[in-house]
Amino acid sequence: MIKLDHRDIEILRVLAREGRVSKAVLAEKINLSATPAWERLKKLEKHGLVTRYCAEFNLRKLGPHVTLFVAAELTDHTAASFQRFERALERHDEVVGCWALGGGFDYLLHIITRDIEAYQTLIDTMLDARIGIARYFTYIVTKQVKGPSAPPFALLAGQSD
């Protein structure tokens, strides 16, 4: 574990909102000079706290699409079954996120397709591949209420704001 102070937390907040930023912009946003700000960022990267930089996209600009969440239960609960299912998901770009769950369903899948027909084709393909899906429940996103945001860094680091 790495001990974070308030400036480290501010760096993480800036990165979560804006992604990769220049040394000067980072320094200005955390009210520190450029070199110390950059050294702090490099320390966070070196310790593995910052693992990658990403972009956020406005999919509506590409055209119509549908976002779905699927709760899936597997037929067996062996390590081999879980591994087979997880490896199979790698073949499907439409599955943009997947979480293993405890207490009920085995997985929660985040899926984006161009329409419901494309989603049904994906599910049929996955079922035909016999990757271990016993049953699944589909939830169609009708509107995004809150999107991806920064984790509560200060709380996770044991600090209060």
C-alpha atoms as a printed R data frame, in Angstrom:
    type eleno elety resid chain resno       x       y       z
1   ATOM     1    CA   MET     A     1   0.000   0.000   0.000
2   ATOM     2    CA   ILE     A     2   1.056   3.539  -0.668
3   ATOM     3    CA   LYS     A     3   0.430   6.410   1.739
4   ATOM     4    CA   LEU     A     4  -1.268   9.361   0.026
5   ATOM     5    CA   ASP     A     5  -1.388  12.958   1.129
6   ATOM     6    CA   HIS     A     6  -3.882  15.582  -0.041
7   ATOM     7    CA   ARG     A     7  -1.748  16.578  -3.055
8   ATOM     8    CA   ASP     A     8  -1.489  12.980  -4.246
9   ATOM     9    CA   ILE     A     9  -5.260  12.699  -3.969
10  ATOM    10    CA   GLU     A    10  -5.662  15.922  -5.969
11  ATOM    11    CA   ILE     A    11  -3.398  14.499  -8.685
12  ATOM    12    CA   LEU     A    12  -5.582  11.399  -8.865
13  ATOM    13    CA   ARG     A    13  -8.718  13.531  -9.093
14  ATOM    14    CA   VAL     A    14  -7.244  15.571 -11.955
15  ATOM    15    CA   LEU     A    15  -6.263  12.405 -13.837
16  ATOM    16    CA   ALA     A    16  -9.679  10.838 -13.275
17  ATOM    17    CA   ARG     A    17 -11.415  13.908 -14.733
18  ATOM    18    CA   GLU     A    18  -9.011  14.766 -17.520
19  ATOM    19    CA   GLY     A    19  -6.797  11.774 -18.274
20  ATOM    20    CA   ARG     A    20  -3.233  12.476 -19.283
21  ATOM    21    CA   VAL     A    21  -2.285  16.127 -18.768
22  ATOM    22    CA   SER     A    22   0.869  18.135 -19.311
23  ATOM    23    CA   LYS     A    23   3.282  18.847 -16.488
24  ATOM    24    CA   ALA     A    24   2.271  22.523 -16.471
25  ATOM    25    CA   VAL     A    25  -1.476  21.833 -16.396
26  ATOM    26    CA   LEU     A    26  -1.111  19.284 -13.589
27  ATOM    27    CA   ALA     A    27   1.018  21.680 -11.549
28  ATOM    28    CA   GLU     A    28  -1.486  24.514 -11.979
29  ATOM    29    CA   LYS     A    29  -4.461  22.352 -11.022
30  ATOM    30    CA   ILE     A    30  -2.870  21.114  -7.789
31  ATOM    31    CA   ASN     A    31  -1.207  24.427  -6.951
32  ATOM    32    CA   LEU     A    32   2.337  23.126  -7.005
33  ATOM    33    CA   SER     A    33   5.319  23.828  -9.243
34  ATOM    34    CA   ALA     A    34   5.812  21.594 -12.278
35  ATOM    35    CA   THR     A    35   8.748  19.437 -11.194
36  ATOM    36    CA   PRO     A    36   7.376  18.355  -7.780
37  ATOM    37    CA   ALA     A    37   3.934  17.724  -9.323
38  ATOM    38    CA   TRP     A    38   5.475  15.561 -12.041
39  ATOM    39    CA   GLU     A    39   7.640  13.688  -9.524
40  ATOM    40    CA   ARG     A    40   4.546  12.896  -7.473
41  ATOM    41    CA   LEU     A    41   2.759  11.622 -10.571
42  ATOM    42    CA   LYS     A    42   5.733   9.428 -11.503
43  ATOM    43    CA   LYS     A    43   5.738   8.018  -7.943
44  ATOM    44    CA   LEU     A    44   2.035   7.131  -8.235
45  ATOM    45    CA   GLU     A    45   2.710   5.418 -11.570
46  ATOM    46    CA   LYS     A    46   5.785   3.585 -10.234
47  ATOM    47    CA   HIS     A    47   3.803   2.216  -7.282
48  ATOM    48    CA   GLY     A    48   1.149   0.926  -9.693
49  ATOM    49    CA   LEU     A    49  -1.642   3.211  -8.502
50  ATOM    50    CA   VAL     A    50  -1.991   4.835 -11.930
51  ATOM    51    CA   THR     A    51  -2.096   1.913 -14.351
52  ATOM    52    CA   ARG     A    52  -3.269   3.481 -17.619
53  ATOM    53    CA   TYR     A    53  -4.758   6.571 -19.250
54  ATOM    54    CA   CYS     A    54  -8.068   6.389 -21.104
55  ATOM    55    CA   ALA     A    55 -10.379   8.501 -23.199
56  ATOM    56    CA   GLU     A    56 -14.124   8.834 -22.710
57  ATOM    57    CA   PHE     A    57 -16.301   8.717 -25.829
58  ATOM    58    CA   ASN     A    58 -19.658  10.119 -26.850
59  ATOM    59    CA   LEU     A    59 -21.132   7.086 -28.610
60  ATOM    60    CA   ARG     A    60 -24.157   9.087 -29.794
61  ATOM    61    CA   LYS     A    61 -21.826  10.852 -32.228
62  ATOM    62    CA   LEU     A    62 -21.148   7.463 -33.884
63  ATOM    63    CA   GLY     A    63 -24.806   6.646 -34.318
64  ATOM    64    CA   PRO     A    64 -27.526   4.641 -32.615
65  ATOM    65    CA   HIS     A    65 -26.480   2.067 -30.052
66  ATOM    66    CA   VAL     A    66 -27.852   0.225 -27.051
67  ATOM    67    CA   THR     A    67 -26.181  -0.316 -23.691
68  ATOM    68    CA   LEU     A    68 -27.142  -3.364 -21.672
69  ATOM    69    CA   PHE     A    69 -26.209  -5.090 -18.460
70  ATOM    70    CA   VAL     A    70 -26.556  -8.844 -18.300
71  ATOM    71    CA   ALA     A    71 -26.555 -10.879 -15.104
72  ATOM    72    CA   ALA     A    72 -25.351 -14.385 -15.950
73  ATOM    73    CA   GLU     A    73 -25.319 -17.621 -13.993
74  ATOM    74    CA   LEU     A    74 -23.098 -20.497 -15.033
75  ATOM    75    CA   THR     A    75 -24.087 -24.140 -15.205
76  ATOM    76    CA   ASP     A    76 -21.167 -25.290 -13.041
77  ATOM    77    CA   HIS     A    77 -19.142 -23.609 -10.407
78  ATOM    78    CA   THR     A    78 -15.724 -25.089 -11.001
79  ATOM    79    CA   ALA     A    79 -12.536 -23.134 -11.596
80  ATOM    80    CA   ALA     A    80 -12.370 -24.572 -15.126
81  ATOM    81    CA   SER     A    81 -15.930 -23.390 -15.877
82  ATOM    82    CA   PHE     A    82 -15.203 -19.861 -14.702
83  ATOM    83    CA   GLN     A    83 -11.958 -19.760 -16.704
84  ATOM    84    CA   ARG     A    84 -13.681 -21.070 -19.864
85  ATOM    85    CA   PHE     A    85 -16.407 -18.428 -19.582
86  ATOM    86    CA   GLU     A    86 -13.936 -15.592 -18.930
87  ATOM    87    CA   ARG     A    87 -11.698 -16.623 -21.847
88  ATOM    88    CA   ALA     A    88 -14.723 -16.809 -24.158
89  ATOM    89    CA   LEU     A    89 -15.655 -13.201 -23.366
90  ATOM    90    CA   GLU     A    90 -12.353 -12.022 -24.824
91  ATOM    91    CA   ARG     A    91 -13.679 -12.975 -28.282
92  ATOM    92    CA   HIS     A    92 -16.601 -10.545 -28.043
93  ATOM    93    CA   ASP     A    93 -15.747  -6.852 -28.384
94  ATOM    94    CA   GLU     A    94 -19.349  -5.958 -27.515
95  ATOM    95    CA   VAL     A    95 -18.668  -7.080 -23.936
96  ATOM    96    CA   VAL     A    96 -16.952  -3.929 -22.687
97  ATOM    97    CA   GLY     A    97 -16.925  -4.852 -19.001
98  ATOM    98    CA   CYS     A    98 -17.403  -7.916 -16.854
99  ATOM    99    CA   TRP     A    99 -17.371  -8.441 -13.110
100 ATOM   100    CA   ALA     A   100 -17.399 -11.731 -11.189
101 ATOM   101    CA   LEU     A   101 -20.001 -11.524  -8.428
102 ATOM   102    CA   GLY     A   102 -20.615 -13.227  -5.125
103 ATOM   103    CA   GLY     A   103 -24.075 -14.016  -3.777
104 ATOM   104    CA   GLY     A   104 -26.497 -14.802  -6.593
105 ATOM   105    CA   PHE     A   105 -25.464 -14.416 -10.183
106 ATOM   106    CA   ASP     A   106 -21.941 -15.294 -11.171
107 ATOM   107    CA   TYR     A   107 -21.183 -12.389 -13.541
108 ATOM   108    CA   LEU     A   108 -22.387  -8.944 -14.509
109 ATOM   109    CA   LEU     A   109 -21.623  -8.083 -18.129
110 ATOM   110    CA   HIS     A   110 -21.644  -4.579 -19.610
111 ATOM   111    CA   ILE     A   111 -22.519  -4.828 -23.297
112 ATOM   112    CA   ILE     A   112 -22.762  -2.206 -26.051
113 ATOM   113    CA   THR     A   113 -24.222  -3.092 -29.455
114 ATOM   114    CA   ARG     A   114 -25.701  -1.127 -32.323
115 ATOM   115    CA   ASP     A   115 -29.237  -2.412 -31.600
116 ATOM   116    CA   ILE     A   116 -31.269  -5.112 -29.844
117 ATOM   117    CA   GLU     A   117 -31.007  -7.433 -32.832
118 ATOM   118    CA   ALA     A   118 -27.191  -7.293 -32.647
119 ATOM   119    CA   TYR     A   119 -27.412  -7.986 -28.910
120 ATOM   120    CA   GLN     A   120 -29.630 -11.022 -29.500
121 ATOM   121    CA   THR     A   121 -27.178 -12.313 -32.116
122 ATOM   122    CA   LEU     A   122 -24.367 -11.944 -29.564
123 ATOM   123    CA   ILE     A   123 -26.298 -13.836 -26.877
124 ATOM   124    CA   ASP     A   124 -27.282 -16.575 -29.355
125 ATOM   125    CA   THR     A   125 -23.624 -16.919 -30.364
126 ATOM   126    CA   MET     A   126 -22.543 -17.182 -26.743
127 ATOM   127    CA   LEU     A   127 -25.233 -19.768 -25.974
128 ATOM   128    CA   ASP     A   128 -24.384 -21.796 -29.099
129 ATOM   129    CA   ALA     A   129 -20.695 -21.772 -28.085
130 ATOM   130    CA   ARG     A   130 -21.634 -23.598 -24.869
131 ATOM   131    CA   ILE     A   131 -19.452 -21.446 -22.668
132 ATOM   132    CA   GLY     A   132 -21.429 -22.428 -19.598
133 ATOM   133    CA   ILE     A   133 -24.323 -19.961 -19.379
134 ATOM   134    CA   ALA     A   134 -27.199 -21.586 -17.474
135 ATOM   135    CA   ARG     A   135 -29.424 -18.510 -17.440
136 ATOM   136    CA   TYR     A   136 -29.162 -14.794 -17.939
137 ATOM   137    CA   PHE     A   137 -31.188 -11.655 -17.345
138 ATOM   138    CA   THR     A   138 -30.901  -8.636 -19.621
139 ATOM   139    CA   TYR     A   139 -31.291  -5.049 -18.426
140 ATOM   140    CA   ILE     A   140 -31.514  -2.339 -21.088
141 ATOM   141    CA   VAL     A   141 -30.146   1.066 -20.152
142 ATOM   142    CA   THR     A   142 -32.771   3.713 -20.889
143 ATOM   143    CA   LYS     A   143 -30.670   6.661 -19.704
144 ATOM   144    CA   GLN     A   144 -27.382   7.226 -17.969
145 ATOM   145    CA   VAL     A   145 -27.985   8.931 -14.657
146 ATOM   146    CA   LYS     A   146 -24.391   8.998 -13.430
147 ATOM   147    CA   GLY     A   147 -21.421   8.054 -15.521
148 ATOM   148    CA   PRO     A   148 -17.931   6.893 -14.810
149 ATOM   149    CA   SER     A   149 -16.385   9.101 -12.190
150 ATOM   150    CA   ALA     A   150 -13.405   9.202  -9.911
151 ATOM   151    CA   PRO     A   151 -13.378   6.772  -7.010
152 ATOM   152    CA   PRO     A   152 -13.584   8.376  -3.557
153 ATOM   153    CA   PHE     A   153  -9.784   8.584  -3.296
154 ATOM   154    CA   ALA     A   154  -9.683  10.347   0.068
155 ATOM   155    CA   LEU     A   155 -12.039   7.845   1.683
156 ATOM   156    CA   LEU     A   156 -10.140   4.879   0.244
157 ATOM   157    CA   ALA     A   157  -6.867   6.357   1.497
158 ATOM   158    CA   GLY     A   158  -8.335   6.745   4.987
159 ATOM   159    CA   GLN     A   159  -8.672  10.523   4.842
160 ATOM   160    CA   SER     A   160 -11.656  12.819   5.013
161 ATOM   161    CA   ASP     A   161 -12.090  15.842   2.738
